[in-house]
Amino acid sequence: MRRDDRVDFYRITVEPDKLDGKPCIRGLRITVETVVRLIAAGRSFDEILADYPDLEREDITQSLEYAAAATNVRLYRLQEPA
């Protein structure tokens, strides 16, 4: 998936005329936001895949990676208390 310093989100599509241009998975009407919210609510990959049979495991993984990249997440080491 990584080429140089770029990440190729080949499973994530954005179409201006579909779902208000929200990032979706492989052109389906399933948004990255939906998948991330399901994970945040405690749903397992297997539960999501059972409820959304058009999804594949890698779709879920790439949705989480996309969401992390979209928020520009950085980890910072916290200082130890003095």
Phi and psi in degrees as GROMACS dihedral restraints (atoms count N, CA, C in turn):
[ dihedral_restraints ]
;  ai    aj    ak    al  type     phi  dphi    fc
    3     4     5     6     1   -86.1    20    10
    4     5     6     7     1   131.6    20    10
    6     7     8     9     1  -129.4    20    10
    7     8     9    10     1   115.5    20    10
    9    10    11    12     1    59.8    20    10
   10    11    12    13     1  -125.8    20    10
   12    13    14    15     1  -105.8    20    10
   13    14    15    16     1    11.8    20    10
   15    16    17    18     1  -100.5    20    10
   16    17    18    19     1   154.4    20    10
   18    19    20    21     1  -111.2    20    10
   19    20    21    22     1   128.4    20    10
   21    22    23    24     1   -95.7    20    10
   22    23    24    25     1   100.8    20    10
   24    25    26    27     1   -86.7    20    10
   25    26    27    28     1    70.9    20    10
   27    28    29    30     1   -72.0    20    10
   28    29    30    31     1   -12.5    20    10
   30    31    32    33     1   -95.5    20    10
   31    32    33    34     1    -7.2    20    10
   33    34    35    36     1  -101.8    20    10
   34    35    36    37     1   127.4    20    10
   36    37    38    39     1  -123.8    20    10
   37    38    39    40     1   150.3    20    10
   39    40    41    42     1  -131.0    20    10
   40    41    42    43     1   119.0    20    10
   42    43    44    45     1  -124.9    20    10
   43    44    45    46     1   117.6    20    10
   45    46    47    48     1   -54.2    20    10
   46    47    48    49     1   -31.6    20    10
   48    49    50    51     1   -92.4    20    10
   49    50    51    52     1     4.9    20    10
   51    52    53    54     1  -120.3    20    10
   52    53    54    55     1   122.1    20    10
   54    55    56    57     1    51.6    20    10
   55    56    57    58     1    43.3    20    10
   57    58    59    60     1    57.6    20    10
   58    59    60    61     1    28.1    20    10
   60    61    62    63     1    76.4    20    10
   61    62    63    64     1    14.0    20    10
   63    64    65    66     1   -69.4    20    10
   64    65    66    67     1   146.3    20    10
   66    67    68    69     1   -61.6    20    10
   67    68    69    70     1   127.1    20    10
   69    70    71    72     1  -120.0    20    10
   70    71    72    73     1   172.9    20    10
   72    73    74    75     1  -101.2    20    10
   73    74    75    76     1   117.4    20    10
   75    76    77    78     1    48.0    20    10
   76    77    78    79     1    37.0    20    10
   78    79    80    81     1    77.2    20    10
   79    80    81    82     1    -0.1    20    10
   81    82    83    84     1   -75.0    20    10
   82    83    84    85     1   166.5    20    10
   84    85    86    87     1   -91.1    20    10
   85    86    87    88     1    45.3    20    10
   87    88    89    90     1  -123.2    20    10
   88    89    90    91     1   115.6    20    10
   90    91    92    93     1   -85.3    20    10
   91    92    93    94     1   157.1    20    10
   93    94    95    96     1   -58.1    20    10
   94    95    96    97     1   -40.9    20    10
   96    97    98    99     1   -57.7    20    10
   97    98    99   100     1   -43.4    20    10
   99   100   101   102     1   -58.8    20    10
  100   101   102   103     1   -47.1    20    10
  102   103   104   105     1   -64.1    20    10
  103   104   105   106     1   -44.9    20    10
  105   106   107   108     1   -63.6    20    10
  106   107   108   109     1   -41.5    20    10
  108   109   110   111     1   -64.7    20    10
  109   110   111   112     1   -37.4    20    10
  111   112   113   114     1   -63.6    20    10
  112   113   114   115     1   -43.3    20    10
  114   115   116   117     1   -63.7    20    10
  115   116   117   118     1   -44.5    20    10
  117   118   119   120     1   -62.4    20    10
  118   119   120   121     1   -29.3    20    10
  120   121   122   123     1   -81.1    20    10
  121   122   123   124     1    -1.0    20    10
  123   124   125   126     1    97.9    20    10
  124   125   126   127     1     6.5    20    10
  126   127   128   129     1   -73.8    20    10
  127   128   129   130     1   141.2    20    10
  129   130   131   132     1   -84.2    20    10
  130   131   132   133     1   163.0    20    10
  132   133   134   135     1   -55.3    20    10
  133   134   135   136     1   -45.7    20    10
  135   136   137   138     1   -61.8    20    10
  136   137   138   139     1   -39.3    20    10
  138   139   140   141     1   -64.9    20    10
  139   140   141   142     1   -42.8    20    10
  141   142   143   144     1   -64.5    20    10
  142   143   144   145     1   -43.6    20    10
  144   145   146   147     1   -64.2    20    10
  145   146   147   148     1   -34.2    20    10
  147   148   149   150     1   -68.9    20    10
  148   149   150   151     1   -38.0    20    10
  150   151   152   153     1   -79.1    20    10
  151   152   153   154     1   -26.1    20    10
  153   154   155   156     1  -125.9    20    10
  154   155   156   157     1    80.1    20    10
  156   157   158   159     1   -62.8    20    10
  157   158   159   160     1   -17.1    20    10
  159   160   161   162     1   -77.6    20    10
  160   161   162   163     1   -15.3    20    10
  162   163   164   165     1   -81.0    20    10
  163   164   165   166     1   154.7    20    10
  165   166   167   168     1  -121.0    20    10
  166   167   168   169     1   156.7    20    10
  168   169   170   171     1   -52.4    20    10
  169   170   171   172     1   -42.6    20    10
  171   172   173   174     1   -65.4    20    10
  172   173   174   175     1   -26.7    20    10
  174   175   176   177     1   -61.8    20    10
  175   176   177   178     1   -41.8    20    10
  177   178   179   180     1   -67.0    20    10
  178   179   180   181     1   -46.6    20    10
  180   181   182   183     1   -59.5    20    10
  181   182   183   184     1   -45.8    20    10
  183   184   185   186     1   -69.5    20    10
  184   185   186   187     1   -30.4    20    10
  186   187   188   189     1   -62.1    20    10
  187   188   189   190     1   -43.3    20    10
  189   190   191   192     1   -66.3    20    10
  190   191   192   193     1   -40.8    20    10
  192   193   194   195     1   -64.0    20    10
  193   194   195   196     1   -40.5    20    10
  195   196   197   198     1   -64.3    20    10
  196   197   198   199     1   -44.1    20    10
  198   199   200   201     1   -62.3    20    10
  199   200   201   202     1   -41.3    20    10
  201   202   203   204     1   -64.2    20    10
  202   203   204   205     1   -43.7    20    10
  204   205   206   207     1   -65.9    20    10
  205   206   207   208     1   -37.2    20    10
  207   208   209   210     1   -67.2    20    10
  208   209   210   211     1   -26.0    20    10
  210   211   212   213     1   -93.6    20    10
  211   212   213   214     1    -0.5    20    10
  213   214   215   216     1    53.2    20    10
  214   215   216   217     1    50.5    20    10
  216   217   218   219     1   -67.5    20    10
  217   218   219   220     1   131.1    20    10
  219   220   221   222     1  -130.1    20    10
  220   221   222   223     1   144.2    20    10
  222   223   224   225     1   -99.0    20    10
  223   224   225   226     1   133.8    20    10
  225   226   227   228     1  -122.3    20    10
  226   227   228   229     1   137.3    20    10
  228   229   230   231     1   -74.9    20    10
  229   230   231   232     1   127.0    20    10
  231   232   233   234     1   -81.8    20    10
  232   233   234   235     1   145.7    20    10
  234   235   236   237     1   -75.8    20    10
  235   236   237   238     1   144.6    20    10
  237   238   239   240     1   -71.2    20    10
  238   239   240   241     1   144.0    20    10
  240   241   242   243     1   -61.7    20    10
  241   242   243   244     1   145.0    20    10
